[in-house]
């Protein structure tokens, strides 16, 4: 069997051609169509997962005789040699052990240069018995330089190339000990230049360095979980787990067990020990969204975890000590919840010691075009024909109130892009659900003027309303009376006088 190993990249499975918006096959698809393979293994990183899935689908459609599998590598930095090598050694070793007799090929047209270097080092060192394949873009293909070529690792020049790569790797850091606020914001896709948003981001970055619990306040859709992930990324705990849970979606009778765990036999149905979310996040960060929905009876145990780190599983004789960074979020006023006895006052003050407040979109309208274009760019990665926004469309987006904030904006852009027939979305192509407004019954009142008679106007209006009520009730005097909240006798009197 012929097996191809390759990373997926941003130009897979298709890329935009030079003419118009026509799509051209990317490196992997072009290689698979030029050379048949029995099996294709796609290595994916977090930033190209969507591209990898689309590439796998395109390969299954265009090369039905090839078995396609994907392997996800948790590479936070796709330019860091050491983790790239470590993950490739681990997975390729398992592949070789499973299929030692296969004929292996490695493509170096997709992925970062550091990934390509690692492939070359593993092949040249004899760890992977494979041939390196390179595919050229169409504009560079000639008779002397075919589209697909093999890299000869036995050439006299190769030892010098390998030595240069090794020197570069030796100079590279083995791990990233600290990430800057700007890098973390870019990595998470957070967009915001409005002073209120910048202040919130700076506050999150400052608080991230301390272990105190943090309360993130903001309306639905303002990005509270993104801020929690930013705090995790900058906290020094980012090598450990980030666990998110929505307190509002937890079954009332299982909240305590889910958060703190339970031991076998603690209650009916507890057939085995269960580790709670606090223990799962030990060493890392636990994000509790909609924290105001926590049942009052569970809040004392939550408070104890915040104060001394002790977690008590349901039914356990003693607690367990944990080291968890808690980031809580709410879209309601917890002070009001305290006044209504739905949230403990001591827990509120423990959480609100460090608070990050996120402004709604309507308070940072200057950011709306930037956010819209960021969303558009992200959504375009899943479309064969990317879409663009006209200036008028951006102006209309900026004028909206966005009650659902960024999530609301994302939903509007998503459905508008799917339904739009043209490449450029105009203002009227935006599928925005306009809020329903009650018609103001006083909006059509006439302006008073000289010669205007209030008595005559009211008499005329009374007559029109009477006749309209009788029409709607099919001539029923009692029905018209109910509509107008008057007695049937009053309707009868009107009809008698009107005749």
C-alpha positions in Angstrom: 0.0 0.0 0.0 1.1 3.5 -0.7 0.6 5.9 2.2 0.9 9.7 2.1 1.6 11.6 5.3 1.0 15.4 5.3 0.0 18.4 7.4 -3.0 20.3 6.2 -2.7 24.0 5.6 -4.6 27.2 4.9 -4.5 26.7 1.1 -6.3 23.3 1.4 -8.5 22.0 0.0 -9.0 24.9 -2.4 -7.5 28.3 -2.9 -8.7 31.4 -4.8 -7.4 31.6 -8.3 -5.9 34.7 -10.0 -8.9 35.3 -12.1 -12.1 36.3 -10.4 -13.1 34.1 -7.5 -12.6 30.7 -9.2 -11.4 27.9 -6.9 -8.3 25.9 -7.6 -7.3 22.6 -5.9 -4.8 23.2 -3.1 -1.5 21.3 -2.6 -2.8 18.2 -1.1 -5.8 17.7 -3.4 -3.5 18.4 -6.4 -1.0 15.9 -5.3 -3.6 13.2 -4.6 -5.1 13.8 -8.1 -1.7 13.6 -9.7 -0.4 10.5 -7.9 -2.7 7.7 -6.5 -2.4 6.7 -2.9 -4.1 3.9 -1.0 -4.1 5.8 2.2 -3.8 9.5 3.1 -3.1 10.6 6.7 -3.8 14.3 7.4 -2.2 15.9 10.4 -4.2 18.8 11.8 -3.5 21.6 14.2 -6.1 23.7 16.1 -5.8 26.7 13.7 -6.6 24.6 10.6 -9.1 22.1 11.8 -11.8 23.4 9.5 -9.4 23.2 6.5 -8.5 19.6 7.5 -12.2 18.5 7.6 -12.9 20.1 4.3 -9.7 18.6 2.8 -10.7 15.1 4.0 -14.2 15.5 2.4 -12.7 16.8 -0.9 -10.3 13.8 -1.0 -13.1 11.3 -0.4 -15.0 12.9 -3.2 -12.2 13.3 -5.7 -10.1 10.2 -4.8 -12.6 7.6 -3.7 -10.0 4.8 -3.8 -7.9 6.5 -1.1 -8.7 5.8 2.6 -8.5 9.2 4.4 -7.8 9.6 8.1 -7.1 12.6 10.2 -4.9 13.0 13.3 -5.3 16.1 15.5 -2.1 17.5 17.1 -2.6 19.9 20.0 0.1 22.3 18.8 -0.4 25.7 20.2 2.6 27.1 18.3 3.0 25.6 14.8 6.5 27.0 14.6 8.0 25.4 17.7 10.2 22.5 16.5 10.3 20.5 19.7 6.6 19.8 20.2 6.2 19.2 16.4 8.9 16.6 16.5 7.6 15.0 19.6 4.1 14.6 18.2 5.2 13.4 14.8 7.5 10.8 16.4 4.7 9.5 18.6 2.1 9.2 15.8 4.3 8.1 13.0 5.8 5.4 15.2 2.3 4.0 15.8 1.5 4.2 12.1 4.7 2.3 11.1 4.1 -0.3 13.8 0.6 -0.9 12.5 1.6 -1.1 8.8 5.4 -1.8 8.5 5.2 -3.0 4.9 3.6 0.1 3.4 5.4 2.4 1.0 5.4 5.8 2.6 5.5 9.3 1.1 5.6 12.7 2.9 4.3 15.9 1.3 5.9 19.2 2.3 3.7 21.6 0.5 1.3 22.3 3.3 2.0 23.4 6.8 4.7 25.7 8.3 8.4 25.6 7.3 9.2 24.2 10.7 6.8 21.3 10.0 8.6 20.7 6.7 12.0 20.7 8.4 10.8 18.2 11.0 9.6 15.8 8.3 12.9 16.1 6.5 14.9 15.4 9.7 12.8 12.4 10.6 13.3 10.9 7.1 17.0 11.7 6.9 17.6 10.3 10.3 16.0 7.0 9.3 13.1 7.3 11.7 10.5 7.3 8.9 11.3 5.2 5.8 9.6 7.6 3.4 10.2 9.6 0.3 9.7 13.4 0.4 7.3 14.8 -2.2 7.1 18.4 -3.3 4.3 19.9 -5.4 4.8 23.2 -7.3 2.1 25.8 -7.9 0.8 25.7 -11.5 2.6 28.9 -12.5 6.0 27.3 -11.8 5.4 24.0 -13.6 7.6 23.4 -16.7 8.9 20.5 -18.6 12.1 20.6 -16.6 10.2 21.2 -13.3 7.2 18.9 -13.2 4.3 19.5 -10.8 5.3 16.7 -8.4 8.9 15.9 -7.7 10.9 13.9 -5.1 13.5 15.5 -2.8 16.7 13.5 -2.9 18.0 13.2 0.6 21.1 11.4 -0.6 22.4 14.4 -2.6 25.8 15.8 -1.5 24.3 19.1 -0.5 21.8 17.6 2.0 24.2 17.1 5.0 24.8 20.9 5.0 21.1 21.6 4.8 20.4 19.2 7.7 23.1 20.8 9.8 21.6 24.3 9.2 18.2 23.1 10.3 19.7 21.5 13.4 21.4 24.7 14.4 18.2 26.6 14.0 16.4 24.1 16.2 19.1 24.2 18.8 18.6 28.0 19.0 14.8 27.7 19.3 13.3 27.7 22.8 12.0 24.4 24.0 8.7 25.9 25.3 7.0 29.2 25.4 7.1 30.3 29.0 5.2 33.6 28.5 2.7 34.8 25.9 2.1 38.5 25.5 -1.4 40.0 25.9 -1.4 41.0 22.2 -0.4 37.5 21.0 -3.1 35.9 23.2 -5.8 38.3 22.0 -4.9 37.6 18.4 -4.7 33.8 19.0 -8.2 33.8 20.5 -9.6 36.0 17.8 -10.7 38.8 20.2 -11.5 42.1 18.3 -11.8 45.3 20.2 -10.2 48.8 19.9 -13.0 50.8 21.6 -11.6 52.4 24.9 -14.2 50.5 27.0 -13.2 47.1 25.5 -9.5 47.9 25.7 -9.9 48.7 29.4 -11.7 45.4 30.0 -8.9 43.5 28.2 -6.2 45.3 30.2 -8.1 44.5 33.4 -8.3 40.8 32.5 -4.6 40.7 31.7 -3.6 42.3 35.0 -5.9 40.1 37.0 -4.7 37.0 35.2 -1.4 37.1 37.0 -3.1 36.6 40.4 -4.9 33.6 41.7 -8.0 35.4 43.1 -11.3 34.4 41.5 -12.6 36.7 38.8 -16.1 37.7 38.0 -16.8 38.6 34.3 -20.0 40.7 33.9 -21.7 41.3 30.6 -24.8 40.9 28.5 -25.5 37.7 26.6 -23.1 37.4 23.6 -20.5 39.9 24.7 -17.8 37.2 24.8 -17.4 36.3 28.5 -16.0 32.9 27.8 -13.4 34.4 25.4 -12.3 36.7 28.2 -12.1 33.7 30.6 -9.9 31.9 28.0 -7.7 35.0 27.7 -7.3 35.0 31.5 -6.4 31.3 31.4 -3.9 31.9 28.6 -2.1 34.7 30.5 -2.3 33.1 33.9 0.6 30.7 33.7 -1.8 27.8 34.0 -2.3 27.5 30.2 -0.4 24.2 30.1 -3.3 22.7 32.3 -6.9 22.2 31.5 -9.5 24.9 30.9 -13.0 23.5 31.7 -16.1 25.5 31.0 -19.6 24.7 32.4 -22.9 26.5 32.2 -24.5 26.6 35.6 -27.9 27.4 34.1 -28.0 24.1 32.2 -27.2 21.8 35.2 -30.0 19.5 36.5 -30.9 20.8 39.9 -30.6 17.4 41.6 -27.1 16.8 40.1 -25.4 20.2 40.5 -23.4 19.2 43.6 -22.3 15.9 42.1 -21.3 17.4 38.8 -19.3 20.2 40.4 -17.7 18.4 43.4 -18.0 14.8 42.4 -19.4 11.9 44.4 -18.3 8.5 45.9 -19.8 5.2 45.1 -23.1 4.6 47.0 -23.5 8.3 47.9 -27.1 8.2 46.5 -29.3 6.0 44.4 -27.6 5.5 41.0 -24.1 6.3 42.2 -22.6 3.0 41.1 -19.0 4.3 40.9 -16.9 7.2 42.0 -17.2 10.4 39.9 -14.6 13.2 39.7 -16.2 16.6 39.8 -15.4 19.6 37.6 -13.2 21.2 40.3 -11.0 18.2 40.5 -10.9 17.9 36.7 -9.6 21.4 36.5 -7.0 21.0 39.2 -4.0 23.1 38.3 -5.9 24.9 35.6 -9.0 27.1 35.2 -12.6 26.4 35.8 -15.1 28.7 34.0 -18.5 28.9 35.6 -20.9 30.7 33.2 -24.3 31.9 34.6 -23.0 31.5 38.1 -26.1 33.3 39.4 -28.1 30.2 38.6 -26.3 28.0 41.2 -28.8 26.7 43.7 -28.5 28.4 47.1 -27.9 25.1 48.9 -24.8 24.4 46.8 -23.3 27.9 47.2 -21.6 27.3 50.7 -19.5 24.4 49.3 -18.6 26.7 46.4 -17.5 29.4 48.8 -15.3 26.9 50.7 -13.5 25.9 47.5 -12.8 29.6 46.9 -11.5 30.2 50.4 -9.4 27.1 51.1 -9.4 25.0 48.0 -11.2 22.1 49.7 -13.6 20.1 47.5 -16.0 17.7 49.3 -17.4 15.0 47.0 -20.9 13.9 47.8 -20.8 11.1 50.3 -17.1 11.5 51.0 -15.9 11.4 54.7 -13.3 14.2 54.0 -12.5 16.7 51.4 -9.7 16.9 48.8 -7.5 19.9 48.3 -7.4 21.4 44.8 -5.6 24.3 43.1 -8.1 25.7 40.7 -8.4 29.2 39.2 -12.1 30.1 39.1 -13.5 32.5 36.6 -17.2 33.1 37.0 -19.5 35.0 34.6 -23.0 36.4 34.8 -25.4 38.4 32.7 -27.6 39.4 35.6 -27.3 41.7 38.5 -25.9 39.6 41.4 -26.6 42.4 43.9 -30.3 42.1 43.1 -30.0 38.3 43.5 -28.5 38.9 46.9 -31.3 41.2 47.9 -33.8 38.6 46.8 -32.0 35.9 48.8 -31.2 33.9 45.7 -27.4 34.4 46.0 -25.3 34.4 49.1 -23.9 37.8 50.1 -20.6 36.4 51.3 -20.1 34.5 48.0 -21.0 37.6 46.0 -18.3 39.7 47.8 -15.8 36.8 47.4 -16.4 36.7 43.6 -16.7 40.4 43.0 -13.3 41.2 44.5 -11.9 41.2 41.0 -14.4 42.1 38.3 -14.1 42.6 34.5 -17.1 44.3 32.9 -17.6 43.8 29.2 -19.5 46.6 27.3 -22.3 45.6 24.9 -21.9 46.3 21.2 -24.2 49.3 21.2 -21.7 51.0 23.5 -18.7 50.3 21.2 -20.2 50.8 17.8 -16.8 51.7 16.3 -15.8 48.0 16.8 -18.8 46.6 14.9 -17.2 46.9 11.4 -14.0 45.3 12.7 -15.8 42.4 14.4 -18.1 41.9 11.3 -15.1 41.6 9.0 -13.4 39.2 11.4 -16.5 37.1 11.5 -16.8 37.3 7.7 -13.2 36.1 7.3 -13.8 33.2 9.6 -17.0 32.1 7.9 -15.4 32.5 4.4 -13.0 29.6 5.2 -16.0 27.2 5.0 -17.3 28.6 1.7 -16.2 27.7 -1.8 -17.0 31.3 -2.9 -16.0 33.9 -0.3 -18.4 36.8 0.4 -17.6 40.5 1.0 -19.5 43.3 2.6 -20.4 46.6 0.9 -19.8 49.9 2.8 -23.6 50.3 3.0 -23.9 46.9 4.6 -21.3 47.8 7.2 -23.1 51.0 7.9 -26.3 49.1 8.5 -24.6 46.7 10.8 -23.1 49.5 12.8 -26.5 51.1 13.2 -28.1 48.1 14.9 -28.7 47.8 18.6 -27.6 44.0 18.7 -29.5 42.8 21.7 -27.6 39.5 21.4 -24.3 41.4 20.9 -21.5 39.5 19.1 -23.4 36.2 18.9 -26.4 38.1 17.4 -24.1 39.7 14.8 -22.5 36.4 14.0 -25.9 34.7 13.4 -27.0 37.5 11.1 -23.8 37.4 9.0 -23.9 33.6 8.9 -27.4 33.3 7.5 -27.0 36.3 5.2 -23.8 34.8 3.6 -25.5 31.5 3.0 -28.6 33.0 1.4 -26.9 35.8 -0.6 -26.6 35.1 -4.4 -24.0 37.7 -5.1 -20.4 37.9 -4.0 -20.8 41.3 -2.4 -23.5 41.6 0.3 -25.5 44.8 0.1 -27.4 46.4 3.0 -30.7 44.8 2.0 -29.0 41.4 1.8 -28.6 41.4 5.5 -31.2 39.1 7.1 -31.8 41.1 10.3 -34.8 40.4 12.4 -36.1 43.9 13.0 -37.7 44.3 16.4 -41.5 44.3 16.3 -42.9 47.6 17.3 -46.4 48.2 18.5 -48.2 50.8 16.4 -48.7 54.0 18.2 -52.4 54.7 18.2 -51.8 58.4 18.7 -49.3 58.8 15.8 -52.1 59.7 13.3 -53.7 62.4 15.4 -54.2 65.7 13.5 -52.4 68.8 14.4 -54.6 71.4 16.1 -55.1 74.5 14.1 -57.4 77.6 13.9 -60.9 76.4 13.2 -60.2 72.9 14.6 -63.1 71.6 16.8 -62.1 69.1 19.4 -65.8 68.2 20.0 -66.5 67.5 16.3 -63.3 65.5 16.0 -64.2 63.3 19.0 -67.7 62.9 17.8 -66.4 61.7 14.4 -63.8 59.4 16.0 -66.5 57.9 18.2 -68.7 57.2 15.2 -65.9 55.6 13.2 -64.9 53.4 16.1 -68.5 52.3 16.7 -68.9 51.4 13.0 -65.6 49.6 12.9 -66.4 47.5 16.0 -69.8 46.6 14.5 -68.1 45.5 11.3 -65.5 43.4 13.1 -68.3 41.7 15.2 -70.4 41.0 12.1 -73.2 43.4 13.3 -73.4 42.0 16.8 -74.2 44.9 19.2 -73.0 42.9 22.3 -69.8 41.9 20.5 -69.1 45.5 19.5 -69.8 46.6 23.1 -67.2 44.1 24.4 -64.6 45.4 22.0 -65.2 49.0 23.0 -65.6 48.2 26.7 -69.0 49.9 26.8 -72.6 48.7 27.5 -74.7 47.1 24.7 -77.3 49.9 25.5 -74.7 52.5 24.5 -74.2 50.8 21.1 -78.0 50.5 20.7 -78.4 54.2 21.5 -75.7 55.1 19.0 -77.4 53.2 16.2 -80.7 54.7 17.0 -79.3 58.3 17.0 -77.2 57.6 13.9 -80.3 56.7 11.9 
